[in-house]
C-alpha cells in the first residue's frame, strides 16, 4: 500500500473514531443525568426502566443505581480506549502528512 492510500485509510479511521467518541460522550452524559434523576426522585415516587419495548417499575433502586454505575464505568473505559487510539492515529497522520509533503 502506498503512502497516499495509507493516509486516506488513516483519515477514514480517524473520522470513524471521532464519531464513536461523540456517541460515547453523549451516552455518558445521558447516563450521568439519569443517575442524578434517580437520586433526586423521592422514595415514594415510582421509577421505571426500559425492558425491551415496555417500561417496568423498578423495585430495587440500589440495584438500578449499581447497574447505572457499572454501565458508566464500561462506557468510560471504552471512551478512554477510543481517545487513546485517536491520539495514536493523529500522531501517525501528522508524521505521514509530513512525509507526503516532503516527497512532493
DSSP file (Angstrom, degrees, kcal/mol; ACC not computed):
  #  RESIDUE AA STRUCTURE BP1 BP2  ACC     N-H-->O    O-->H-N    N-H-->O    O-->H-N    TCO  KAPPA ALPHA  PHI   PSI    X-CA   Y-CA   Z-CA
    1    1 A X              0   0    0      0, 0.0     2,-0.0     0, 0.0     0, 0.0   0.000 360.0 360.0 360.0 130.1    0.0    0.0    0.0
    2    2 A X     >  -     0   0    0      1,-0.1     4,-2.3     4,-0.0     5,-0.2  -0.290 360.0-102.7 -79.7 171.0    1.4    3.4   -0.9
    3    3 A X  H  > S+     0   0    0      1,-0.2     4,-2.7     2,-0.2     5,-0.2   0.820 118.8  55.7 -66.1 -32.6    1.6    6.3    1.4
    4    4 A X  H  > S+     0   0    0      2,-0.2     4,-2.3     1,-0.2    -1,-0.2   0.910 110.2  45.4 -67.6 -40.3   -1.4    8.1   -0.1
    5    5 A X  H  > S+     0   0    0      2,-0.2     4,-2.4     1,-0.2    -2,-0.2   0.900 113.3  50.5 -66.9 -40.3   -3.6    5.1    0.4
    6    6 A X  H  X S+     0   0    0     -4,-2.3     4,-2.1     2,-0.2    -2,-0.2   0.915 110.6  49.7 -62.2 -43.0   -2.3    4.7    3.9
    7    7 A X  H  X S+     0   0    0     -4,-2.7     4,-2.2     2,-0.2    -2,-0.2   0.919 110.2  50.2 -61.9 -45.2   -3.0    8.4    4.6
    8    8 A X  H  X S+     0   0    0     -4,-2.3     4,-2.2     1,-0.2    -1,-0.2   0.898 109.6  51.4 -60.9 -41.7   -6.5    8.0    3.2
    9    9 A X  H  X S+     0   0    0     -4,-2.4     4,-2.5     1,-0.2    -1,-0.2   0.886 109.0  50.8 -62.8 -39.3   -7.1    5.0    5.4
   10   10 A X  H  X S+     0   0    0     -4,-2.1     4,-2.8     2,-0.2    -2,-0.2   0.898 108.4  51.9 -65.4 -40.4   -6.0    6.9    8.5
   11   11 A X  H  X S+     0   0    0     -4,-2.2     4,-2.3     2,-0.2    -2,-0.2   0.930 111.7  46.7 -61.6 -45.0   -8.3    9.8    7.6
   12   12 A X  H  X S+     0   0    0     -4,-2.2     4,-2.2     2,-0.2    -2,-0.2   0.910 113.2  48.3 -64.5 -42.7  -11.2    7.4    7.4
   13   13 A X  H  X S+     0   0    0     -4,-2.5     4,-2.6     1,-0.2     5,-0.2   0.905 110.6  51.8 -64.6 -40.5  -10.3    5.6   10.6
   14   14 A X  H  X S+     0   0    0     -4,-2.8     4,-2.6     1,-0.2    -2,-0.2   0.915 109.4  49.9 -62.1 -43.1   -9.9    9.0   12.4
   15   15 A X  H  X S+     0   0    0     -4,-2.3     4,-2.0     2,-0.2    -1,-0.2   0.912 111.7  48.3 -62.0 -42.7  -13.4   10.0   11.2
   16   16 A X  H  X S+     0   0    0     -4,-2.2     4,-2.1     2,-0.2    -2,-0.2   0.910 113.0  47.4 -64.6 -42.7  -14.9    6.8   12.4
   17   17 A X  H  X S+     0   0    0     -4,-2.6     4,-2.8     2,-0.2    -2,-0.2   0.895 109.3  54.0 -66.9 -39.7  -13.2    7.0   15.8
   18   18 A X  H  X S+     0   0    0     -4,-2.6     4,-2.1     1,-0.2    -1,-0.2   0.906 109.7  48.1 -60.6 -41.9  -14.3   10.7   16.2
   19   19 A X  H  X S+     0   0    0     -4,-2.0     4,-2.2     2,-0.2    -1,-0.2   0.905 111.6  49.7 -64.3 -41.6  -17.9    9.7   15.6
   20   20 A X  H  X S+     0   0    0     -4,-2.1     4,-2.5     2,-0.2    -2,-0.2   0.901 109.3  51.7 -65.0 -41.1  -17.6    6.8   18.1
   21   21 A X  H  X S+     0   0    0     -4,-2.8     4,-2.7     1,-0.2     5,-0.2   0.922 109.6  49.8 -61.0 -44.7  -16.1    9.2   20.7
   22   22 A X  H  X S+     0   0    0     -4,-2.1     4,-2.1     1,-0.2    -1,-0.2   0.907 111.3  48.9 -61.2 -42.4  -19.0   11.6   20.2
   23   23 A X  H  X S+     0   0    0     -4,-2.2     4,-2.4     2,-0.2    -2,-0.2   0.912 112.8  47.1 -64.8 -42.5  -21.6    8.8   20.6
   24   24 A X  H  X S+     0   0    0     -4,-2.5     4,-2.6     2,-0.2    -2,-0.2   0.885 110.8  51.8 -68.1 -38.2  -19.9    7.6   23.8
   25   25 A X  H  X S+     0   0    0     -4,-2.7     4,-2.2     2,-0.2    -1,-0.2   0.901 111.3  48.1 -63.5 -39.7  -19.6   11.1   25.2
   26   26 A X  H  X S+     0   0    0     -4,-2.1     4,-2.2    -5,-0.2    -2,-0.2   0.921 112.4  48.3 -64.8 -44.6  -23.3   11.6   24.6
   27   27 A X  H  X S+     0   0    0     -4,-2.4     4,-2.4     1,-0.2    -2,-0.2   0.902 111.0  51.1 -63.0 -41.2  -24.2    8.2   26.1
   28   28 A X  H  X S+     0   0    0     -4,-2.6     4,-2.5     2,-0.2    -2,-0.2   0.907 109.6  49.7 -63.9 -43.0  -22.0    9.0   29.2
   29   29 A X  H  X S+     0   0    0     -4,-2.2     4,-2.2     1,-0.2    -1,-0.2   0.909 111.6  49.2 -61.3 -42.7  -23.8   12.4   29.7
   30   30 A X  H  X S+     0   0    0     -4,-2.2     4,-2.2     2,-0.2    -2,-0.2   0.910 111.3  48.9 -64.5 -42.7  -27.1   10.7   29.5
   31   31 A X  H  X S+     0   0    0     -4,-2.4     4,-2.3     2,-0.2    -2,-0.2   0.914 111.2  49.5 -63.4 -43.2  -26.2    8.1   32.0
   32   32 A X  H  X S+     0   0    0     -4,-2.5     4,-1.8     1,-0.2    -1,-0.2   0.887 111.0  49.8 -65.1 -38.2  -24.8   10.6   34.4
   33   33 A X  H  X S+     0   0    0     -4,-2.2     4,-2.3     2,-0.2    -1,-0.2   0.893 108.8  53.2 -65.0 -39.2  -28.0   12.7   34.1
   34   34 A X  H  X S+     0   0    0     -4,-2.2     4,-2.7     2,-0.2    -2,-0.2   0.909 105.9  52.6 -62.5 -42.8  -30.0    9.5   34.7
   35   35 A X  H  X S+     0   0    0     -4,-2.3     4,-2.3     1,-0.2    -1,-0.2   0.916 109.7  50.0 -58.5 -42.9  -28.1    8.8   37.9
   36   36 A X  H  X S+     0   0    0     -4,-1.8     4,-1.9     1,-0.2    -2,-0.2   0.897 110.5  49.2 -62.5 -41.3  -28.9   12.4   39.1
   37   37 A X  H  X S+     0   0    0     -4,-2.3     4,-1.2     2,-0.2    -2,-0.2   0.913 110.6  50.1 -65.3 -42.1  -32.6   11.9   38.3
   38   38 A X  H  < S+     0   0    0     -4,-2.7     3,-0.4     1,-0.2    -2,-0.2   0.918 112.0  48.1 -62.8 -43.3  -32.7    8.6   40.2
   39   39 A X  H  < S+     0   0    0     -4,-2.3    -1,-0.2     1,-0.2    -2,-0.2   0.855 113.7  47.2 -65.7 -34.8  -31.0   10.2   43.2
   40   40 A X  H  < S+     0   0    0     -4,-1.9     2,-0.4    -5,-0.2    -1,-0.2   0.640  87.6 101.5 -84.0 -13.9  -33.4   13.2   43.2
   41   41 A X  S  < S-     0   0    0     -4,-1.2     6,-0.0    -3,-0.4    -4,-0.0  -0.572  81.2-115.1 -73.6 124.9  -36.5   11.1   42.8
   42   42 A X    >   -     0   0    0     -2,-0.4     3,-1.9     1,-0.1    -1,-0.1  -0.239  21.2-118.0 -58.7 148.8  -38.4   10.8   46.2
   43   43 A X  T 3  S+     0   0    0      1,-0.3    -1,-0.1    -3,-0.0    -2,-0.1   0.796 112.5  58.4 -59.7 -30.1  -38.6    7.3   47.6
   44   44 A X  T 3  S+     0   0    0      2,-0.1     2,-0.4     0, 0.0    -1,-0.3   0.498  92.4  84.4 -82.5  -1.3  -42.4    7.3   47.4
   45   45 A X  S <  S-     0   0    0     -3,-1.9     2,-0.1     1,-0.0    -4,-0.0  -0.827  83.7-115.9-101.5 140.5  -42.4    8.0   43.7
   46   46 A X        -     0   0    0     -2,-0.4     2,-0.4    11,-0.0    13,-0.1  -0.394  21.8-156.4 -74.0 148.5  -42.0    5.2   41.2
   47   47 A X        -     0   0    0     11,-0.4    11,-3.5    -2,-0.1     2,-0.3  -0.976   9.8-161.3-122.6 140.9  -39.1    4.8   38.9
   48   48 A X  E     -A   57   0A   0     -2,-0.4     2,-0.3     9,-0.3     9,-0.2  -0.873   5.3-166.1-122.0 153.5  -39.3    2.9   35.6
   49   49 A X  E     -A   56   0A   0      7,-2.3     7,-2.7    -2,-0.3     2,-0.2  -0.961  32.1 -97.0-134.4 155.9  -36.7    1.4   33.3
   50   50 A X  E     +A   55   0A   0     -2,-0.3     2,-0.3     5,-0.2     5,-0.2  -0.494  32.9 178.6 -70.8 136.0  -36.9    0.1   29.7
   51   51 A X  E >   -A   54   0A   0      3,-3.0     3,-1.2    -2,-0.2     2,-0.5  -0.762  67.8 -59.7-135.6  88.3  -37.3   -3.7   29.4
   52   52 A X  T 3  S-     0   0    0     -2,-0.3    -1,-0.1     1,-0.2    -2,-0.0  -0.628 119.3 -15.4  72.4-124.0  -37.4   -4.2   25.6
   53   53 A X  T 3  S+     0   0    0     -2,-0.5     2,-0.3    -3,-0.1    -1,-0.2   0.323 127.8  67.1 -96.9   7.4  -40.4   -2.3   24.3
   54   54 A X  E <  S-A   51   0A   0     -3,-1.2    -3,-3.0    -5,-0.0     2,-0.4  -0.850  76.6-120.5-125.8 161.4  -42.1   -1.7   27.7
   55   55 A X  E     -A   50   0A   0     -2,-0.3     2,-0.4    -5,-0.2    -5,-0.2  -0.866  27.5-164.4 -99.3 135.3  -41.4    0.3   30.8
   56   56 A X  E     -A   49   0A   0     -7,-2.7    -7,-2.3    -2,-0.4     2,-0.1  -0.962  23.9-113.1-122.3 136.3  -41.2   -1.8   34.0
   57   57 A X  E     -A   48   0A   0     -2,-0.4     2,-0.5    -9,-0.2    -9,-0.3  -0.446  31.0-125.8 -68.1 138.1  -41.4   -0.3   37.5
   58   58 A X        +     0   0    0    -11,-3.5   -11,-0.4     1,-0.2     3,-0.2  -0.748  26.7 180.0 -88.3 124.3  -38.1   -0.6   39.5
   59   59 A X  S    S+     0   0    0     -2,-0.5     2,-0.7     1,-0.2    -1,-0.2   0.788  75.1  48.9 -89.2 -32.2  -38.5   -2.4   42.8
   60   60 A X     >  +     0   0    0      1,-0.2     4,-1.8     2,-0.1    -1,-0.2  -0.850  58.6 178.5-117.4  95.4  -34.8   -2.2   43.8
   61   61 A X  H  > S+     0   0    0     -2,-0.7     4,-2.8     1,-0.2     5,-0.2   0.861  82.8  57.6 -64.3 -36.5  -33.3    1.3   43.4
   62   62 A X  H  > S+     0   0    0      1,-0.2     4,-2.4     2,-0.2    -1,-0.2   0.907 106.7  48.9 -61.8 -41.2  -29.9    0.3   44.8
   63   63 A X  H  > S+     0   0    0      2,-0.2     4,-2.5     1,-0.2    -1,-0.2   0.907 111.0  50.3 -64.1 -42.0  -29.7   -2.4   42.1
   64   64 A X  H  X S+     0   0    0     -4,-1.8     4,-2.5     2,-0.2    -2,-0.2   0.926 110.8  48.8 -61.6 -45.0  -30.6    0.2   39.4
   65   65 A X  H  X S+     0   0    0     -4,-2.8     4,-2.5     1,-0.2    -2,-0.2   0.890 111.2  50.2 -63.5 -39.3  -28.0    2.6   40.7
   66   66 A X  H  X S+     0   0    0     -4,-2.4     4,-2.6     2,-0.2    -1,-0.2   0.904 110.3  50.3 -64.2 -41.2  -25.4   -0.2   40.7
   67   67 A X  H  X S+     0   0    0     -4,-2.5     4,-2.3     2,-0.2    -2,-0.2   0.920 112.1  47.2 -62.0 -44.0  -26.3   -1.1   37.1
   68   68 A X  H  X S+     0   0    0     -4,-2.5     4,-2.6     2,-0.2    -2,-0.2   0.917 112.1  49.9 -64.1 -43.3  -26.0    2.5   36.0
   69   69 A X  H  X S+     0   0    0     -4,-2.5     4,-2.2     1,-0.2    -2,-0.2   0.919 111.3  49.2 -61.5 -44.0  -22.7    2.9   37.8
   70   70 A X  H  X S+     0   0    0     -4,-2.6     4,-2.2     1,-0.2    -1,-0.2   0.900 111.4  49.0 -62.3 -41.8  -21.4   -0.3   36.1
   71   71 A X  H  X S+     0   0    0     -4,-2.3     4,-2.7     2,-0.2     5,-0.2   0.900 109.3  52.5 -65.6 -40.6  -22.5    1.0   32.7
   72   72 A X  H  X S+     0   0    0     -4,-2.6     4,-2.5     1,-0.2    -2,-0.2   0.909 109.1  50.3 -61.1 -41.6  -20.9    4.3   33.3
   73   73 A X  H  X S+     0   0    0     -4,-2.2     4,-2.3     2,-0.2    -2,-0.2   0.919 111.9  46.9 -62.6 -44.1  -17.6    2.6   34.1
   74   74 A X  H  X S+     0   0    0     -4,-2.2     4,-2.3     2,-0.2    -2,-0.2   0.918 114.1  46.8 -65.0 -43.2  -17.8    0.4   31.0
   75   75 A X  H  X S+     0   0    0     -4,-2.7     4,-2.7     2,-0.2    -2,-0.2   0.897 111.4  52.2 -66.1 -39.8  -18.6    3.4   28.8
   76   76 A X  H  X S+     0   0    0     -4,-2.5     4,-2.4    -5,-0.2    -2,-0.2   0.914 110.1  48.3 -62.6 -43.4  -15.8    5.5   30.4
   77   77 A X  H  X S+     0   0    0     -4,-2.3     4,-2.2     2,-0.2    -2,-0.2   0.917 112.4  48.3 -63.3 -43.3  -13.3    2.7   29.7
   78   78 A X  H  X S+     0   0    0     -4,-2.3     4,-2.3     1,-0.2    -2,-0.2   0.916 111.0  51.3 -62.9 -42.1  -14.4    2.4   26.1
   79   79 A X  H  X S+     0   0    0     -4,-2.7     4,-2.5     1,-0.2    -2,-0.2   0.914 108.5  51.3 -61.2 -43.5  -14.2    6.2   25.7
   80   80 A X  H  X S+     0   0    0     -4,-2.4     4,-2.3     1,-0.2    -1,-0.2   0.899 109.6  50.2 -61.2 -41.0  -10.6    6.2   27.1
   81   81 A X  H  X S+     0   0    0     -4,-2.2     4,-2.4     1,-0.2    -1,-0.2   0.913 111.6  47.9 -64.1 -42.0   -9.6    3.5   24.7
   82   82 A X  H  X S+     0   0    0     -4,-2.3     4,-2.7     2,-0.2    -2,-0.2   0.895 111.2  50.3 -66.3 -39.5  -11.0    5.4   21.7
   83   83 A X  H  X S+     0   0    0     -4,-2.5     4,-2.3     2,-0.2    -1,-0.2   0.911 110.7  50.0 -65.0 -41.0   -9.4    8.7   22.8
   84   84 A X  H  X S+     0   0    0     -4,-2.3     4,-2.0     2,-0.2    -2,-0.2   0.936 112.9  46.3 -60.8 -46.1   -6.0    6.8   23.1
   85   85 A X  H  X S+     0   0    0     -4,-2.4     4,-2.6     1,-0.2    -2,-0.2   0.888 109.7  54.5 -64.4 -38.7   -6.5    5.4   19.6
   86   86 A X  H  X S+     0   0    0     -4,-2.7     4,-2.6     1,-0.2    -1,-0.2   0.922 108.6  48.7 -60.6 -43.6   -7.5    8.8   18.3
   87   87 A X  H  X S+     0   0    0     -4,-2.3     4,-2.2     2,-0.2    -1,-0.2   0.888 110.6  51.0 -64.5 -38.7   -4.3   10.3   19.6
   88   88 A X  H  X S+     0   0    0     -4,-2.0     4,-2.4     2,-0.2    -2,-0.2   0.922 111.8  47.1 -62.7 -44.0   -2.2    7.4   18.1
   89   89 A X  H  X S+     0   0    0     -4,-2.6     4,-3.1     2,-0.2    -2,-0.2   0.902 109.8  53.4 -66.2 -40.6   -3.9    8.0   14.7
   90   90 A X  H  X S+     0   0    0     -4,-2.6     4,-2.8     2,-0.2    -1,-0.2   0.928 110.5  47.2 -59.1 -44.8   -3.3   11.8   14.9
   91   91 A X  H  X S+     0   0    0     -4,-2.2     4,-2.2     2,-0.2    -2,-0.2   0.935 115.8  43.9 -63.2 -46.3    0.4   11.3   15.6
   92   92 A X  H  X S+     0   0    0     -4,-2.4     4,-2.7     1,-0.2     5,-0.2   0.891 113.3  52.9 -65.1 -39.0    0.7    8.8   12.7
   93   93 A X  H  X S+     0   0    0     -4,-3.1     4,-2.5     2,-0.2    -2,-0.2   0.926 109.9  47.0 -60.9 -48.0   -1.4   11.0   10.5
   94   94 A X  H  X S+     0   0    0     -4,-2.8     4,-2.0     2,-0.2    -1,-0.2   0.896 112.7  49.6 -64.3 -40.7    0.8   14.0   11.2
   95   95 A X  H  X S+     0   0    0     -4,-2.2     4,-2.1     1,-0.2    -2,-0.2   0.939 113.6  45.3 -62.4 -47.7    4.0   12.0   10.5
   96   96 A X  H  X S+     0   0    0     -4,-2.7     4,-2.6     1,-0.2    -2,-0.2   0.875 109.5  55.5 -66.2 -36.9    2.7   10.6    7.3
   97   97 A X  H  X S+     0   0    0     -4,-2.5     4,-2.3     1,-0.2    -1,-0.2   0.910 108.6  48.4 -61.7 -41.5    1.4   14.1    6.2
   98   98 A X  H  X S+     0   0    0     -4,-2.0     4,-2.2     2,-0.2    -1,-0.2   0.901 110.9  50.9 -65.2 -40.0    4.9   15.5    6.7
   99   99 A X  H  X S+     0   0    0     -4,-2.1     4,-1.3     1,-0.2    -2,-0.2   0.916 111.1  48.4 -63.0 -42.3    6.4   12.6    4.7
  100  100 A X  H  < S+     0   0    0     -4,-2.6     4,-0.3     1,-0.2    -2,-0.2   0.889 111.4  49.5 -66.4 -38.4    4.0   13.2    1.9
  101  101 A X  H >< S+     0   0    0     -4,-2.3     3,-1.0     1,-0.2    -1,-0.2   0.882 110.4  51.5 -65.8 -37.7    4.8   16.9    1.8
  102  102 A X  H 3< S+     0   0    0     -4,-2.2    -1,-0.2     1,-0.2    -2,-0.2   0.748 104.7  56.8 -70.2 -24.4    8.5   16.2    1.8
  103  103 A X  T 3<        0   0    0     -4,-1.3    -1,-0.2     1,-0.2    -2,-0.2   0.457 360.0 360.0 -88.7   0.4    8.1   13.8   -1.2
  104  104 A X    <         0   0    0     -3,-1.0    -1,-0.2    -4,-0.3    -2,-0.1   0.488 360.0 360.0 -75.4 360.0    6.5   16.4   -3.4
